[in-house]
């Protein structure tokens, strides 16, 4: 029987009553100790000394038989000496003592269980956020084609709140530190979708040449600081400028870097990345094909408005809100987006009138 099972037994009032009955009767077994037909039988087997202190002459079934010495091996007779105590258990001479002994044993088991639970909690608390919330995977680098370790946030994170520009705040963890996958061999860095996607051969060749001449490699670390996270974003933006030159992608990378700063409490850096994101979105909306990385042009237009609103540039925000709300089909194609734009519009009216 395990400790947990024993504890469970002792929580049952009927079993406790049975223990008491056993103790009251002197604990003499009524069944073969090894064939447990009842809980009482099990307990009697487990605590023979506690329930039957007067039964010392009764052979203990759990003790192996002592082999009898042969004639030649028989030792010479020794003067009789006092026998040492058979066990460390106290001499339990009364029912009160027996119950006290049992209760003490139960308390000891409970204390051990509590200590084990507390040790497990302390070990969990001592784990770093990276250990708790990220996993290390092997991914094939699209440029050097070697397998590299990359870090990815675990799927299930507890959301605390969402901002107007879709920055999501999570409990005890900032996943934007790990948005960028980076190759530990050649230094190529990009968001997961780009890192795992197909890159044209011509682009690969030119990037390989660039990386040969410029060591851009950042060391692999399992736990990224805010500076690590921002350096990876800056690398990913640089590689986008060197390859696809997509302002839409760069806008999204800048916005994600701004979210990293917001969650890390870096307002000045956040502002820089947000301003760059809004500029890049504006260029991309006029020149590039959408959707980009799952973001539609309507969403990008709304994001421009939300970014300027958060930057307290209400004139620019109003301009982009007008573009969003003048879209005749948005109310039916993306009603939630329309409502969010209308809410910001009303909030700007309230602020500017005050
Ligand atoms: Zn590589």
Boltz pocket constraint, residues with backbone or C-beta under 6 A from the ligand:
constraints:
  - pocket:
      binder: B
      contacts: [[A, 141], [A, 142], [A, 143], [A, 144], [A, 145], [A, 146], [A, 148], [A, 183], [A, 184], [A, 185], [A, 186], [A, 187], [A, 188]]
      max_distance: 6.0
